Amino acid sequence: MAIPGDLTITPDVPSAFSEQVISAFQMRGHDTFSLGLSGGGTARRCYERLAETAGGRIDWWKVDVYWSDERCVPHDHEDSNYRLAREALLDRVGAANATHLMRCAEGADPYQLRLGDLGRVDLIHLGMGADGHTASLFPGSDALDADPGRLVVTTEDPTGLNPYQRMTLTLGGIARANLVLVTVEGEEKADALAAVAAGEDLPASRISADHVIWLVDEAAASRL
């Protein structure tokens, strides 16, 4: 098995995610905690559970929120990752210290500079698609071969299967995380996860950071 990180198979991915985020926040060695959020159905369930269970265990006024990727749609659009995070998490916990939206109209450079100033990211949350993509890094995308110093790019799915232009962290941007949590649910992800474990060259196979933890349900792990 060649999963790029530690694999945890759990019947409750959202609860496992929530506990990992709370633990990482409590172990932080500085005043603020930088958290990179994602999108998709699993992310929504994870953020709802985090909002339910964090309680007094996370001081949200010490959390700076970033995004791993965003669709180039208005931020109130139903497909916006910002809107998902706002509805599932941010509105439920009240507020965060700072919220750094990806703004496609500005291009990637302002986010690149912001992450460069930040240095390390405490925690980045990623998912994985049935095609093995993660963030908005799709199979065959030029973004996978971005220069190592390039942390953020605008891109699109070269197959056209996933709509919208995107802004996304590169593999180099993801690698600046102290911890990456990859959450994977459902039998429709089982083939892709098995391909990652077999060492096939999918975007999700190339995730790296100081520490990477895969939180996977039994259905997604059924072909390992």
Secondary structure, 3 states (H helix, E strand, C coil): CCCCCEEEECCCHHHHHHHHHHHHHHCCCCCCEEEEECCCHHHHHHHHHHHHHHHHHCCHHHEEEEECEEECCCCCCCCCHHHHHHHHHHHHHCCCCEECCCCHHHCCHHHHHHHHHHCCEEEEEECCCCCCCECCECCCCHHHHCCCCCCEEEECCCCCCCCCCEEEECHHHHCCEEEEEEEECCHHHHHHHHHHHCCCCCHHHHCCCCCEEEEECCCCCCCC
